[in-house]
């Protein structure tokens, strides 16, 4: 069976363009065909790669999607990989790059491991998100990292009621709330004060953002739970109209992975549950052998955040 790799890269980065050409050339030398997206082909100039439309079909029948860029590029590629049910392999060219598996200084070695199939595939939990207004479904989407309900007006807070498993939990005003996966625990949720959750842990997170309330701390709940956020309106405002719309239009916005958005009127409801379809991630090194996955993530935290570990001796 013909082996094919879809190469996705941040065309605005010179190192990504150089890296993409190296990947395509080395894979071609090993007899592995490559594809690049039509929206990136002119920037990447990857001679020998097939050019395909940037649609859900781009990753159909490929062995993996290899991504060169930061977490934003990886999240963009995740939309293609998830639709096709194929794994992502990220090479970090961004600042932190928690979703990436490899660094660019050993790109040739990464390609060699791909050619030799020295990688394992892990599932990363996603979330399915449904929005409602007046009982009617107004939107459905998904996220790998998080779904965030945020205020629209910079000068006003948004007032929300949070819910877990069909029961109200708390009402407060603030900048919003983040519902995240373990993968997203190192992203927006972490910046908002949420805990870091190891990828192997199955859980959902709810993290308020700048909430003005005594009981508004981050929470970790069962992956079988259903989280909900109801939009009351702008702080100090009231609900108007038969559908709960505020007189001034939308008062909030739902963002999923910082890529897909939907305006939220007063009275809107956002429901978050475990996603039916995970994102597949290719792992190299220790993770590929199926051992020390937690240790590998610990090392990643230390490296990405520059954590001080001087003086550590380890077990005797």
Secondary structure by P-SEA (a helix, b strand, c coil): cbbbbbbbcccccaaaaaaaaaaaaaaaaacccbbbbcccccccccccbbbbcccccccccccbbbbcccaaaaaaaaaaaaaacbbbbbbccccccccccccccaaaaaaaaaaaccbbbbbbbbbbbbbbcccccccccccccccccccccccbbbbbbbbccccccccccccbbbbbccccccccccccbbbbbcccccbbbbbbcccccccccbbbbbccbbbbbbbccccccccccccccccccccbbbbccccbbbbbcccbbbbbccccbbbbbbbccccccccaaaaaaaaaaaaaaccccccccccc
